[in-house]
Amino acid sequence: MPVSDSRRRILVVGCGAMGGLFAARLSTLAEVVTYDTDTQHVAQINAHGLRIDGASELLARLSAVSEAQALSGQHFDAVLMLTKSAWPRCAI
């Protein structure tokens, strides 16, 4: 099977603490799109990137959406569901 030059596409559903960490780290290896229902958080990610502070710092520039319709017709190689246990139904 030939190797493609295009990057993998990953959707991260839920961009809180864990979703944000995974999205930021994965963005160094793949094209990452995040979906979160918090419109203010999504607007901040789109405007300023997603900053991870800790042992090392990372400012990830990635795409974030707050409306599921914005994902219609898009292809993803993987989807990570990283919502709080009470929220998956809202995300789907």
SEDRENDREN-874021 format. One line per field, with one value per residue (C-alpha): residue in one letter; z, y, x. Coordinates in pm, 1 decimal. Each point is the difference from the previous one (the first is absolute). Example, Ala and Ser with C-alpha at 12.3 -4.5 7.8 and 13.67 -1.06 7.14 Angstrom:
2
rest	A|S
up	780.0|-66.0
north	-450.0|344.0
east	1230.0|137.0
This chain:
92
rest	M|P|V|S|D|S|R|R|R|I|L|V|V|G|C|G|A|M|G|G|L|F|A|A|R|L|S|T|L|A|E|V|V|T|Y|D|T|D|T|Q|H|V|A|Q|I|N|A|H|G|L|R|I|D|G|A|S|E|L|L|A|R|L|S|A|V|S|E|A|Q|A|L|S|G|Q|H|F|D|A|V|L|M|L|T|K|S|A|W|P|R|C|A|I
up	0.0|-100.8|272.3|-35.3|51.9|163.4|375.7|188.0|110.4|358.1|160.0|375.0|153.5|322.6|39.5|374.8|202.5|-147.6|-346.7|-21.8|102.9|-254.5|-275.4|55.9|12.3|-297.8|-203.9|-25.8|-192.2|-174.1|-109.4|303.4|14.9|335.5|67.9|323.1|89.0|194.3|-263.8|193.5|42.9|-369.9|-98.7|218.8|-149.7|-352.5|79.8|216.6|-26.8|280.0|256.9|214.6|297.8|215.3|-18.8|-354.8|-171.0|-325.9|-198.9|-241.7|-298.1|-87.0|-120.4|253.1|-60.5|231.7|-245.5|-111.9|-341.6|-69.7|-4.9|-255.9|-295.1|153.5|19.4|312.5|46.8|372.2|246.5|369.4|237.2|299.4|168.3|361.0|68.1|14.2|-341.5|-277.2|-98.2|-56.8|-210.8|-223.4
north	0.0|335.7|250.8|324.7|339.6|133.0|15.3|-204.2|183.6|-43.1|129.4|62.4|27.9|198.6|252.4|32.4|-102.4|-347.8|75.3|313.7|-184.3|-277.3|246.1|218.7|-289.6|-178.1|321.8|-41.2|-326.1|41.4|248.1|34.7|139.6|43.9|3.8|151.8|151.1|288.2|274.4|241.7|-263.3|-89.8|368.6|40.5|-309.2|125.7|350.9|-76.2|-370.7|-255.1|53.6|-286.7|87.7|-247.5|-179.8|132.1|267.5|-34.2|241.2|-204.4|162.1|-215.3|28.1|-1.4|-14.1|26.3|-117.3|-362.2|109.9|152.1|-355.8|-132.4|-167.7|10.1|-312.2|-84.8|-284.8|-12.9|147.8|41.9|50.5|188.8|140.4|-15.7|-308.8|205.6|166.3|-261.0|8.9|378.1|-44.2|-262.0
east	0.0|155.6|74.5|-195.2|158.9|-316.8|-31.0|-254.9|-314.2|-119.8|-318.5|11.9|-346.6|21.0|278.7|23.0|304.6|53.4|-139.9|209.8|314.9|-55.1|-97.6|305.9|246.7|-154.7|9.4|376.4|-58.1|-334.6|-262.8|-226.6|-351.7|-170.4|-372.4|-126.0|-337.0|159.3|-17.9|222.2|271.9|-19.1|25.5|311.3|164.7|-66.6|123.0|303.6|78.6|-1.6|273.2|125.4|220.3|188.3|332.6|14.9|-204.7|-188.5|-212.8|-208.6|-167.2|-296.2|-356.1|-283.9|-375.0|-298.9|-267.3|-11.8|-130.6|342.3|140.0|-247.0|167.7|347.5|215.7|198.5|244.9|-74.6|-248.4|77.2|-294.7|139.3|-308.7|-106.4|-211.6|-322.0|55.4|47.6|-367.9|23.4|312.8|-158.6
